[in-house]
Amino acid sequence: MKSLEELMAIKAQMQDKIAVRTSTGNTRIVVGMATCGIAAGARPVLNAFVEGISAENLGDNVTVTQTGCIGICQYEPVVEVYEKDKEKVTYVKMTADRAKEIIEKHIKGGKPVTEYTIGAYKK
Amino acid sequence: MNELSLYILDITMNSVRAGSSEIRITLTEDDEHVTFSVSDNGCGMTKEQLEKLENPFFTTRKTRKVGLGIPFLKMLAEMTGGNVSISSVHESESCDHGTTTKAVFGKNHIDFIPLGDIVETLKTLIQGSPEINFTFTHTFPNGEVSLDCSQLREILGDISLAEPEILNWIGENLREQYDEIR
């Protein structure tokens, strides 16, 4: 059973980890979670980013947050990536698999996956 | 939307955006019905807002002109022979303000959809708003599954409930509770 004792043990490990954190992150991944996003499948996309960032140990530099509707409902699930000193990248029609690919190529590799961006869809 | 748990996520997001600090989600199941309710202590709605709520062309948003959350929920509930009821006290009316949304579904109706992954819904809510005290109770005839974020926060102190390790623990704890009941 996932007991409260186990939670206390996790807490003890976390305190050490959090103590060495130097910044709150230079990169922000924002997932749209309004009715339009949820209906289009944003929940597994958010989950894929949260788990992927954690699995790759990128948590110190990357935060995953949620937002409401940004007004382009027809392109949901929409994910925006904000990186320090770079232009915002907007990904549209996202899936959990695409999330993994974006973590690999964009977040880790530094190159936006152009084919999933809103610019590629609007053409 | 093809899972009831996505409707619950959507409706609870309204409570989050209403600035709530406490949100209670309950689910009950018997042989014929599934009922869920979401209660918050957020800003509430005025009578005018409440009247327009079921109109899909009413929204307080500035980003788009339609609001489909409540109409979607109402349509699904009524298709299964159930209903949706909403009560709300706006913050200008009383300091005991907030909104309660309750939806009843006919469980055996052909148009009823599966509950789906309610644990993912809860993890998503906590990830987005770790500072909110969510409580969740899912009552079955033979027991219940429950979660109380304020209790977890007492143990965790400064550590955010949104930390992936904590979210994982919450998810696994809930799934184990479900396994015990089923």
Interface residues (C-beta under 8 A of the other chain):
Chain A: M1 K2 L4 E6 L7 M8 I10 K11 Q13 M14 Q15 I18 M33 A34 T35 C36 I38 A39 R43 P44 L46 N47 V50 E51 I53 S54 G59 V64 T65 Q66 G68 C69 I70 G71 C73
Chain B: M1 L6 L9 D10 M13 R17 R61 T63 R64 G67 L68 G69 F72 E120 T121 K123 T124 Q127 G128 L152 I155 L156 G157 I159 E163 P164 E165 I166 L167 W169 E172 N173 E176
